[in-house]
């Protein structure tokens, strides 16, 4: 729900005439400089729409040793690695679907439409 509100805030700022030509990107990264006591780092999601960014914590924890920044995935074939990668993929799909719904017919969805 939190990323819904963040996306709505960004989309609300975007002008209607630029909506159909907007750029949309999702980036996953980890906070390597903020490793927790358990040795894991938080996975952060950055959504960029027309150059405007919002980021939020995905609530997934990843070992910095197994994170591949280029592919934005966990390296390995273990059950844990597959599970984390699946959760990242599901989050990416949900964000993509949300973006598609918000931009359908070039219409901006306001905060009141979500409440």
Secondary structure as the mmCIF struct_conf table of DSSP 4:
data_model
#
loop_
_struct_conf.conf_type_id
_struct_conf.id
_struct_conf.beg_label_comp_id
_struct_conf.beg_label_asym_id
_struct_conf.beg_label_seq_id
_struct_conf.end_label_comp_id
_struct_conf.end_label_asym_id
_struct_conf.end_label_seq_id
HELX_RH_AL_P HELX_RH_AL_P1 UNK A 2 UNK A 13
BEND BEND1 UNK A 14 UNK A 14
HELX_RH_3T_P HELX_RH_3T_P1 UNK A 16 UNK A 21
STRN STRN1 UNK A 24 UNK A 30
TURN_TY1_P TURN_TY1_P1 UNK A 32 UNK A 33
BEND BEND2 UNK A 34 UNK A 34
TURN_TY1_P TURN_TY1_P2 UNK A 37 UNK A 38
BEND BEND3 UNK A 39 UNK A 39
STRN STRN2 UNK A 40 UNK A 49
TURN_TY1_P TURN_TY1_P3 UNK A 50 UNK A 51
STRN STRN3 UNK A 52 UNK A 63
HELX_RH_3T_P HELX_RH_3T_P2 UNK A 64 UNK A 66
STRN STRN4 UNK A 67 UNK A 68
TURN_TY1_P TURN_TY1_P4 UNK A 69 UNK A 72
STRN STRN5 UNK A 73 UNK A 74
BEND BEND4 UNK A 76 UNK A 76
BEND BEND5 UNK A 78 UNK A 78
HELX_RH_AL_P HELX_RH_AL_P2 UNK A 79 UNK A 103
HELX_RH_3T_P HELX_RH_3T_P3 UNK A 104 UNK A 106
HELX_LH_PP_P HELX_LH_PP_P1 UNK A 107 UNK A 110
HELX_RH_3T_P HELX_RH_3T_P4 UNK A 111 UNK A 113
TURN_TY1_P TURN_TY1_P5 UNK A 114 UNK A 114
#
